[in-house]
Each structure stands twice: as C-alpha cells, then as structure tokens.
Amino acid sequence: MKRACLLAFVIGCTVPLRAQTQRTLSANDQRARDIFEQLININTTGSSGSTTIASNAMAKWLIDAGFPAADVQVIGREGSRNFNLVARFRGTGSQKPILLLSHIDVVEAKREDWSVDPFTFLERDGFFYGRGTMDVKDGSAILVATLVRLKQEGYRPNRDLILALTTGEEGGSDYNGVQWLLANTRDMIDAAYVINMDAGDPVILNGKRAFRSVQAAEKVFVTFKLEVRNPGGHSSLPTKDNAIYRLAAALGRLSAYDFPAQLNDITRASFARWSQLQQGAIATDMAAVGRTTPDTAAIRRLSDASPLYNAQLRTTCVATELAGGHAENALPQSASATVNCRMLPGTPSEEVQGTLIRVVNDTAVKVTVVTAATPSPLAALQPDVMSAIERVTTRLWHIPVIPVMETGATDGLYLRNAGIPVYGVSGVFVDINDIRAHGRDERIGVQDFYDGAEYIYQLVKAVTGAAAR
C-alpha cells in the first residue's frame, strides 16, 4: 500500500522539478515503458484478475533476456489463480543476496468511476494513467527492466539479486504472497536485506522535488472492539444505565487521551533531518525532538501542530466504526465501537489493550481484539545501504535523504518480522498533493517514471559493488 511520507506537506526546502517534456526514448526507457504498459493492461485485482498472468508475462521478459528458466519461478499455493514471480540474478556470491520486492496485485477499479479505462495503459499530458501506475506496478516494471538491462550488459554483481513480484499485499488474498513465500520457500527469498518499491517515495511538493525518503520502520496495525451490553427495555421507560451513553462516555475519555511520546532511532533521525529543512520555531522544535533526550515541550508543540507529527511521535488509537441499538422504540441492548490503533514498533498489543481498559475506566465496557497485531521491528540504518542511497540521490537529484517511519504498512512487516531488514526505496517521485493510489484516475508522471528507472538501476549497481556507468 503505497503512500509518500505525508510529512512533506510541511517541508518547504525544494529544488526545481524538471518539466515533463516529450523526448526520444532510449532503448532502456522504451523497454521499461513496454514492460509497464503490459503490466497495467493485465487485470490483477483480487475479484476478477490474476497475478499469475502478470507473473508469467514478467517471467518471459527475463527468460528472453537470457535468464535460465530454472532461475525464474512462478509459484504459489496450489489451486490459486494468484501466483508470485521469484527470479534470481546470479552474482559472484561473495556476499549474501539482496531481495528486490514489489507487489503486482492492485485494488479494485470500476470503469464507471474513472474518466479512462483503469486497465488500459494511457499516456496523456505528461502522465501515465492506469490502475497500479502508482501502487505499485511502476516499481514492478522498473525492477524487471533493471534486471533485463543488467543481464544484457553482462553485469556481474558481487551477490545474487532476488526479484520477488508478489500477490496479496492489497488484501483479499489467501496469504499467497510474501507470507506464503516465507512459510514455504524461505530459502528462495532469504537475503541480507530488502529493497521494497512499495514505500519510501521521493517527494514532489508544490511542483518541486523536495526529498528522498527511506522507509526503515512501520507502525503496527491492531484493532479493538469496545462493547457495552444491557438488558434493554421499552424506550418509554429510560434508565441511566444506557449502553449507548456508557459507550459514548468511554469514547469521550479515549478521545481526550494521548499515548506517551516515544522516539526510536528512525524517528529521531527523521526529526533531526527535517529540522535542517525548516525555519523558525518548527525547525527549533524538530531539532529538540531529534536529540538523544527529547524536549518534552517541543514534543507537545509538534503534536499540537500537526496530526502527522503526532502520529510519528506516539501510538495512536481512534474510533472508526460505531453501532448500537436495535429499534427506535427500545432501549439499546448493545453498543459497540471499532477502535483502530497504530502502535509504535516494539509496543506489545497487550500493553495498548491494557491502556484502553484503564482510560475507558468502566468495567461495563468490554475491550477485545478484532484484528491482532503483526509485529514489525525497526530496520537498522546500515551504513553501506544508506551510503549507496545517498550517493545515487546526490548524483542524480541533489536532494536530502531522510529515513522515515511509515504510519501505514506494507508487506515489509512480514520480512522484518522474519529477521530480514527492509528499506522502502521507490524510485518514482510522487506529488504529495496528487496521491491517487487506490483512487480514481491513478497516475504518475512520465518523466518521473523514466527517472525512477534510472535511479533504481544505479542504486542496484551501487549496492552490488560497481559504480553506475
């Protein structure tokens, strides 16, 4: 589930964005475009599409480029129509492999909701349109194009490169994607670390390229149900003990509560870097928060200034659904609320559940787990990885590199939980004011796509022991 680092809303230091202009495509750009077009034109939704068709199409590109058939596998749970592609680009083996990850399933898209056909690749007015252009078939196409390009050049990396184009990330699957691969074919995807195209977008703000984010952490999703039950009765004889009132009072207490602020290595580094791009009081407060011992007053001011800052600083819980009563002329026998929490990495869900019980402060309000948490530990900022990202970013774009903690989630959480560090590093710039992933008329910039393909090509070479040509 791709989204740019939304904190870009308040970052003001930018460099000019190159205009989207028509130009003659290089052979590498044309290949990347052709692969991208083919992927967009294949419906890979959970309801009516097939990632197996897309996986086979991508496998053909690799085999035609010279990959041995034995190194290109379309695999998944028997009986499923949604298989993954796992391919291996063999290197010298002097170091442990790197896993290049992107998903090829997409969310639903109805033709009547769009101004164009969501499953027909369209280039118009400097943009590529189609379901998955942003989330995240652009990344899948770029990875395939990169490996084909390297194979044609006769490149020999210092380690194997493993490509995994997966299914099931957008939900609705039978755990046939990354989870299935880890459980059934761990040896095929085991790696020193992962470069995940589904996160860490470079950001466009107000028409200018602002910074390159690197996602090294994700908050953890967990959902609770708050429920009150009551004997009920006739509405003409109301009592003070009303299920809806008790639930409403409990939610009021929850709405007034803030979890304690806690920073980790990633968020501390984020605020320290962001402070260098800001001015005035915000810059001062960010620098104060980024210190080893954060300033509590600065934390409070940043939390009040923006829900985006607040979400970086603490676990959050919010009511998202509400139900109660069974008839307009009857006292409610039950009332319930769904409360979704996004926990800081390393926070036990039992601890959050205990906090909810304490804050609600009413034994009549039962707090139970609806969707259990899947832990997602931090990825340490390995110097060799970050150095390569910094070098390529400076060479191509001259913008800052900022590590971030995603407030949402990707399939990276399963790999981190399996002990494999994950770095979200997309190559394609996204406009923070035009995020259409999962929405109507999804699109990305044409030139942004080509620039992203070049970025990932150079980054892959940088992390496998060779300078880009």
C-alpha positions as CSV (number, residue, x, y, z in Angstrom):
1,M,0.0,0.0,0.0
2,K,2.0,2.9,-1.3
3,R,1.9,6.3,0.2
4,A,4.5,9.1,0.3
5,C,5.8,10.4,3.5
6,L,2.9,12.8,4.3
7,L,5.2,15.0,6.4
8,A,6.2,16.5,3.1
9,F,3.2,18.7,3.5
10,V,5.1,21.0,5.8
11,I,8.6,20.7,4.2
12,G,9.5,23.9,2.4
13,C,13.0,23.4,1.1
14,T,12.9,22.2,-2.5
15,V,14.7,22.0,-5.8
16,P,13.1,22.8,-9.2
17,L,11.3,20.0,-10.9
18,R,12.2,19.3,-14.4
19,A,9.4,19.8,-16.9
20,Q,7.6,16.8,-18.3
21,T,8.6,17.1,-21.9
22,Q,8.4,14.9,-25.0
23,R,11.7,13.3,-26.0
24,T,13.0,10.4,-28.0
25,L,13.2,7.4,-25.7
26,S,16.4,5.4,-25.2
27,A,16.3,1.7,-25.7
28,N,16.3,1.3,-21.9
29,D,13.4,3.7,-21.4
30,Q,11.4,2.1,-24.2
31,R,11.9,-1.3,-22.7
32,A,10.8,-0.1,-19.2
33,R,7.7,1.6,-20.8
34,D,6.8,-1.6,-22.7
35,I,7.0,-3.7,-19.5
36,F,5.0,-1.1,-17.6
37,E,2.3,-1.0,-20.3
38,Q,2.0,-4.7,-20.3
39,L,1.6,-4.9,-16.5
40,I,-1.1,-2.2,-16.4
41,N,-3.1,-3.9,-19.1
42,I,-3.3,-7.1,-17.1
43,N,-6.1,-7.0,-14.5
44,T,-4.6,-8.2,-11.2
45,T,-7.5,-7.3,-8.8
46,G,-8.5,-9.9,-6.3
47,S,-12.1,-10.2,-7.6
48,S,-11.6,-10.8,-11.3
49,G,-7.9,-10.6,-12.1
50,S,-4.9,-12.9,-12.0
51,T,-1.4,-12.1,-10.8
52,T,-0.3,-15.4,-12.4
53,I,-0.9,-14.0,-15.8
54,A,1.2,-11.0,-14.9
55,S,3.9,-13.1,-13.3
56,N,4.2,-15.3,-16.4
57,A,4.4,-12.2,-18.6
58,M,7.3,-10.8,-16.5
59,A,9.0,-14.2,-16.4
60,K,9.1,-14.2,-20.2
61,W,10.9,-10.8,-20.3
62,L,13.6,-12.3,-18.0
63,I,13.9,-15.6,-19.9
64,D,14.1,-13.8,-23.2
65,A,16.9,-11.7,-21.8
66,G,18.9,-14.8,-21.0
67,F,17.9,-15.8,-17.5
68,P,18.0,-19.6,-17.1
69,A,14.4,-21.0,-16.8
70,A,15.4,-22.7,-13.5
71,D,16.1,-19.2,-12.0
72,V,12.7,-17.8,-12.9
73,Q,9.9,-19.4,-10.9
74,V,6.1,-18.6,-11.0
75,I,5.0,-20.1,-7.7
76,G,2.2,-20.0,-5.1
77,R,-0.4,-22.1,-3.3
78,E,-1.8,-24.9,-5.4
79,G,-5.2,-24.0,-6.7
80,S,-4.8,-20.3,-6.5
81,R,-5.1,-18.0,-9.6
82,N,-2.7,-15.6,-8.0
83,F,0.9,-16.7,-8.1
84,N,4.2,-14.8,-7.4
85,L,7.3,-14.4,-9.6
86,V,10.6,-15.2,-7.9
87,A,13.7,-14.8,-10.0
88,R,17.4,-14.9,-9.3
89,F,20.2,-12.9,-11.0
90,R,23.3,-14.8,-10.1
91,G,26.4,-12.9,-9.0
92,T,29.8,-13.9,-7.6
93,G,28.3,-14.9,-4.3
94,S,30.8,-13.0,-2.2
95,Q,28.0,-11.6,-0.1
96,K,24.5,-12.6,0.9
97,P,21.8,-11.8,-1.7
98,I,19.6,-8.7,-1.8
99,L,15.8,-9.1,-2.3
100,L,14.1,-6.7,-4.6
101,L,10.4,-6.6,-3.7
102,S,7.3,-5.2,-5.3
103,H,3.7,-6.4,-5.4
104,I,1.7,-6.8,-8.6
105,D,-1.8,-7.1,-7.2
106,V,-3.9,-4.0,-7.2
107,V,-7.1,-2.7,-5.5
108,E,-10.4,-2.8,-7.3
109,A,-11.2,-0.2,-10.0
110,K,-14.6,0.2,-11.7
111,R,-14.7,1.7,-15.2
112,E,-17.7,3.8,-14.3
113,D,-15.7,5.5,-11.5
114,W,-12.9,6.5,-13.8
115,S,-12.7,9.0,-16.7
116,V,-10.5,6.5,-18.5
117,D,-10.3,2.7,-18.6
118,P,-8.3,1.7,-15.5
119,F,-6.9,-1.4,-17.2
120,T,-5.7,0.2,-20.4
121,F,-2.3,1.9,-20.2
122,L,-2.7,5.6,-21.2
123,E,-0.1,8.3,-21.7
124,R,-1.6,11.8,-21.7
125,D,-0.4,15.3,-20.9
126,G,2.8,14.1,-19.3
127,F,1.3,11.3,-17.2
128,F,0.8,7.5,-17.3
129,Y,-2.7,6.5,-16.3
130,G,-4.0,3.1,-15.1
131,R,-4.7,1.1,-12.0
132,G,-1.4,0.3,-10.4
133,T,0.6,3.1,-12.0
134,M,1.4,4.4,-8.6
135,D,0.7,1.4,-6.4
136,V,2.9,-0.3,-7.4
137,K,3.3,-1.7,-10.9
138,D,5.6,1.2,-11.7
139,G,8.1,-0.4,-9.2
140,S,7.5,-3.9,-10.5
141,A,8.1,-2.8,-14.1
142,I,11.3,-0.9,-13.1
143,L,12.7,-3.9,-11.3
144,V,12.1,-6.2,-14.3
145,A,13.6,-3.6,-16.7
146,T,16.6,-3.2,-14.4
147,L,17.4,-6.9,-14.3
148,V,17.0,-7.2,-18.1
149,R,19.3,-4.2,-18.6
150,L,21.9,-5.6,-16.3
151,K,21.8,-9.0,-18.0
152,Q,22.2,-7.5,-21.5
153,E,25.2,-5.6,-20.2
154,G,26.8,-8.7,-18.9
155,Y,26.9,-7.3,-15.5
156,R,28.2,-9.5,-12.7
157,P,27.1,-8.4,-9.2
158,N,29.0,-9.2,-6.1
159,R,26.0,-11.1,-4.8
160,D,22.8,-12.7,-6.1
161,L,19.9,-10.4,-6.7
162,I,16.5,-11.9,-6.0
163,L,13.4,-10.4,-7.6
164,A,10.0,-11.1,-5.9
165,L,6.9,-9.8,-7.5
166,T,4.1,-10.8,-5.1
167,T,0.4,-11.1,-4.7
168,G,-1.9,-10.4,-1.8
169,E,-0.5,-7.1,-0.5
170,E,-3.7,-5.3,-1.1
171,G,-5.7,-7.7,0.9
172,G,-8.4,-10.2,0.0
173,S,-5.9,-12.9,-0.8
174,D,-5.4,-16.3,0.9
175,Y,-1.9,-15.4,2.3
176,N,-0.4,-16.5,-1.0
177,G,2.2,-13.7,-1.3
178,V,5.1,-12.8,1.0
179,Q,3.7,-14.8,3.9
180,W,3.4,-17.9,1.8
181,L,6.9,-17.4,0.4
182,L,8.3,-17.1,3.8
183,A,6.5,-20.2,5.1
184,N,7.1,-22.4,2.1
185,T,10.1,-21.1,0.1
186,R,12.2,-19.1,2.7
187,D,15.4,-20.2,1.0
188,M,14.4,-18.7,-2.3
189,I,13.9,-15.2,-0.8
190,D,16.3,-15.2,2.1
191,A,18.5,-12.1,1.9
192,A,20.8,-9.7,3.7
193,Y,18.1,-7.1,3.3
194,V,15.2,-6.0,1.1
195,I,14.7,-3.0,-1.2
196,N,11.0,-2.5,-1.2
197,M,9.5,-0.5,-4.0
198,D,6.2,-0.2,-2.1
199,A,7.4,2.5,0.2
200,G,9.9,5.3,0.6
201,D,8.8,7.6,-2.2
202,P,10.9,10.6,-3.3
203,V,8.5,13.5,-2.8
204,I,7.3,16.4,-5.0
205,L,5.9,19.3,-3.1
206,N,4.4,22.4,-4.8
207,G,5.8,21.4,-8.1
208,K,9.3,20.8,-6.9
209,R,11.4,17.8,-5.9
210,A,11.8,18.0,-2.2
211,F,13.5,15.0,-0.7
212,R,14.1,11.3,-1.0
213,S,12.6,9.3,1.9
214,V,13.8,5.8,3.0
215,Q,11.3,3.8,4.9
216,A,13.0,1.9,7.6
217,A,10.1,1.3,10.0
218,E,6.4,0.9,10.0
219,K,3.8,1.3,12.7
220,V,1.9,-1.8,13.7
221,F,-1.8,-2.2,12.9
222,V,-4.2,-3.6,15.6
223,T,-7.9,-3.2,16.0
224,F,-10.0,-3.4,19.2
225,K,-13.8,-3.6,19.8
226,L,-15.3,-1.6,22.7
227,E,-18.7,-3.1,23.6
228,V,-21.4,-2.5,26.2
229,R,-24.3,-4.9,26.7
230,N,-27.5,-4.1,28.6
231,P,-30.9,-5.8,29.3
232,G,-32.6,-3.0,27.4
233,G,-36.3,-2.3,27.7
234,H,-39.0,-0.1,26.4
235,S,-37.9,3.4,25.3
236,S,-40.8,5.0,27.3
237,L,-39.1,3.9,30.5
238,P,-35.5,5.1,30.1
239,T,-32.9,4.4,32.8
240,K,-29.5,6.0,33.5
241,D,-27.8,2.7,32.6
242,N,-27.9,3.1,28.8
243,A,-25.5,1.1,26.6
244,I,-25.1,3.9,24.1
245,Y,-24.5,6.5,26.8
246,R,-21.9,4.4,28.5
247,L,-20.1,3.7,25.3
248,A,-20.2,7.4,24.3
249,A,-18.7,8.4,27.7
250,A,-16.0,5.8,27.2
251,L,-15.1,7.1,23.8
252,G,-15.1,10.6,25.1
253,R,-12.4,9.6,27.6
254,L,-10.5,7.9,24.9
255,S,-10.6,10.9,22.6
256,A,-9.0,13.1,25.3
257,Y,-6.1,10.7,25.9
258,D,-2.7,10.8,24.3
259,F,-0.3,7.9,24.5
260,P,3.1,8.9,25.8
261,A,5.6,10.1,23.2
262,Q,8.3,7.7,22.3
263,L,11.1,8.1,19.7
264,N,13.1,5.4,18.1
265,D,16.3,5.5,16.1
266,I,14.3,6.1,12.8
267,T,12.0,8.9,14.1
268,R,14.8,10.6,16.0
269,A,16.9,10.7,12.7
270,S,13.8,11.9,10.8
271,F,13.2,14.9,13.0
272,A,16.9,15.8,13.1
273,R,17.0,15.8,9.3
274,W,13.6,17.6,8.9
275,S,14.8,20.3,11.2
276,Q,17.5,21.2,8.7
277,L,14.9,21.8,6.0
278,Q,12.7,24.0,8.2
279,Q,12.9,27.5,9.6
280,G,11.8,29.3,12.8
281,A,10.1,27.6,15.7
282,I,9.2,24.4,13.8
283,A,12.9,23.9,13.0
284,T,13.9,24.5,16.6
285,D,11.3,22.1,17.9
286,M,12.2,19.4,15.4
287,A,15.9,19.7,16.4
288,A,14.9,19.5,20.1
289,V,12.9,16.4,19.5
290,G,15.7,14.8,17.4
291,R,18.1,14.9,20.3
292,T,19.0,11.9,22.4
293,T,17.0,13.3,25.2
294,P,14.0,15.0,23.5
295,D,12.5,18.2,24.8
296,T,9.0,17.5,26.2
297,A,7.7,21.0,25.5
298,A,8.8,20.7,21.9
299,I,7.1,17.3,21.6
300,R,3.9,18.9,22.9
301,R,4.0,21.8,20.4
302,L,4.8,19.5,17.4
303,S,2.0,17.1,18.4
304,D,-0.5,20.0,18.5
305,A,0.8,21.5,15.3
306,S,0.0,18.5,13.1
307,P,-1.6,15.1,13.2
308,L,1.2,13.9,11.0
309,Y,3.9,14.9,13.6
310,N,1.7,13.5,16.3
311,A,1.5,10.1,14.6
312,Q,5.3,10.0,14.3
313,L,5.7,10.6,18.0
314,R,3.4,8.1,19.6
315,T,1.0,5.2,19.4
316,T,-2.4,6.4,18.2
317,C,-5.9,4.9,18.7
318,V,-9.1,6.2,17.1
319,A,-12.7,5.2,16.8
320,T,-13.5,4.3,13.2
321,E,-16.9,2.5,13.4
322,L,-20.0,2.7,15.6
323,A,-23.1,0.6,16.1
324,G,-25.8,0.5,18.7
325,G,-29.4,-0.3,19.4
326,H,-31.9,-2.5,17.6
327,A,-35.1,-0.5,17.4
328,E,-36.2,3.1,17.6
329,N,-38.6,2.4,20.4
330,A,-36.4,0.2,22.5
331,L,-33.6,0.8,24.9
332,P,-30.3,-0.4,23.4
333,Q,-29.2,-3.9,24.4
334,S,-25.8,-3.3,23.0
335,A,-23.5,-0.6,21.6
336,S,-20.1,-1.1,20.1
337,A,-17.2,0.8,18.6
338,T,-14.3,-0.2,16.5
339,V,-11.0,1.4,17.6
340,N,-8.1,1.1,15.3
341,C,-4.6,1.6,16.7
342,R,-1.3,2.2,15.0
343,M,1.4,1.2,17.5
344,L,5.0,2.2,17.6
345,P,7.3,-0.7,16.6
346,G,8.1,-2.8,19.6
347,T,5.0,-1.9,21.5
348,P,3.1,-5.0,22.9
349,S,-0.6,-5.0,21.8
350,E,-1.4,-6.3,25.3
351,E,0.0,-3.1,26.7
352,V,-2.1,-0.9,24.4
353,Q,-5.2,-3.0,25.3
354,G,-4.5,-2.5,29.0
355,T,-4.2,1.2,28.4
356,L,-7.5,1.3,26.7
357,I,-9.1,-0.5,29.6
358,R,-7.6,1.9,32.0
359,V,-8.6,5.0,30.0
360,V,-12.2,3.8,29.5
361,N,-12.4,3.3,33.2
362,D,-15.7,1.4,33.1
363,T,-16.0,-2.4,33.8
364,A,-19.2,-2.4,31.7
365,V,-17.1,-1.6,28.6
366,K,-15.5,-4.8,27.3
367,V,-12.3,-4.3,25.2
368,T,-11.4,-7.2,22.9
369,V,-9.1,-7.7,19.9
370,V,-10.7,-7.7,16.5
371,T,-7.5,-7.8,14.3
372,A,-4.4,-9.0,16.0
373,A,-1.1,-7.2,15.6
374,T,1.7,-8.5,13.4
375,P,5.0,-7.1,14.8
376,S,7.2,-5.0,12.5
377,P,10.6,-4.3,14.1
378,L,12.9,-1.4,13.0
379,A,15.4,-1.9,10.3
380,A,18.8,-0.6,11.5
381,L,20.2,2.1,9.2
382,Q,23.1,0.1,7.8
383,P,25.9,2.4,6.7
384,D,26.6,0.6,3.4
385,V,22.9,0.8,2.4
386,M,22.4,4.4,3.4
387,S,25.7,5.4,1.8
388,A,24.7,3.9,-1.5
389,I,21.3,5.7,-1.4
390,E,22.9,9.0,-0.5
391,R,25.5,8.7,-3.3
392,V,23.0,7.9,-6.1
393,T,20.5,10.5,-4.8
394,T,23.2,13.2,-4.8
395,R,24.4,12.2,-8.2
396,L,21.0,12.3,-9.9
397,W,18.9,14.7,-7.9
398,H,20.8,16.7,-5.3
399,I,18.1,16.4,-2.6
400,P,18.2,15.3,1.0
401,V,17.8,11.7,2.1
402,I,15.5,11.3,5.1
403,P,14.8,8.0,6.9
404,V,11.1,7.7,7.9
405,M,8.7,5.6,9.8
406,E,5.6,4.8,7.8
407,T,2.3,5.3,9.7
408,G,0.7,2.7,7.4
409,A,2.0,-0.8,6.5
410,T,3.4,-2.9,3.6
411,D,4.5,-6.5,3.1
412,G,7.8,-5.4,4.5
413,L,6.4,-6.1,8.0
414,Y,6.4,-9.8,7.4
415,L,10.0,-9.8,6.2
416,R,11.2,-7.6,9.1
417,N,9.4,-10.0,11.5
418,A,11.3,-12.8,9.9
419,G,14.6,-11.1,10.7
420,I,15.3,-9.6,7.3
421,P,15.8,-5.8,7.3
422,V,13.6,-3.9,4.8
423,Y,14.3,-0.5,3.3
424,G,11.5,1.2,1.4
425,V,13.2,2.9,-1.6
426,S,10.9,3.7,-4.5
427,G,12.5,5.4,-7.5
428,V,9.5,7.3,-8.8
429,F,8.7,10.8,-7.5
430,V,5.1,11.3,-6.3
431,D,3.4,14.6,-5.9
432,I,2.2,14.9,-2.3
433,N,-0.8,16.9,-3.4
434,D,-1.8,14.4,-6.1
435,I,-1.8,11.0,-4.4
436,R,-4.2,8.8,-6.4
437,A,-3.2,5.4,-5.3
438,H,-6.3,3.3,-4.6
439,G,-8.3,6.2,-6.1
440,R,-9.9,7.5,-9.3
441,D,-7.6,8.1,-12.4
442,E,-4.5,6.8,-10.7
443,R,-1.4,8.2,-12.4
444,I,2.3,9.0,-12.2
445,G,4.5,11.5,-14.2
446,V,6.0,10.1,-17.4
447,Q,9.4,11.6,-16.8
448,D,9.2,10.6,-13.1
449,F,8.9,7.0,-14.3
450,Y,11.9,7.2,-16.5
451,D,14.0,9.0,-13.9
452,G,12.9,6.4,-11.4
453,A,14.0,3.5,-13.6
454,E,17.5,5.1,-13.9
455,Y,17.6,5.7,-10.2
456,I,16.9,2.1,-9.3
457,Y,19.3,0.8,-12.0
458,Q,22.1,2.9,-10.5
459,L,21.2,2.0,-6.9
460,V,21.3,-1.7,-7.7
461,K,24.8,-1.3,-9.1
462,A,25.8,0.8,-6.1
463,V,24.8,-1.9,-3.6
464,T,26.3,-4.7,-5.6
465,G,29.9,-3.4,-5.8
466,A,30.0,-1.4,-9.0
467,A,29.7,2.3,-9.9
468,A,27.0,3.2,-12.3
469,R,28.0,3.9,-15.9
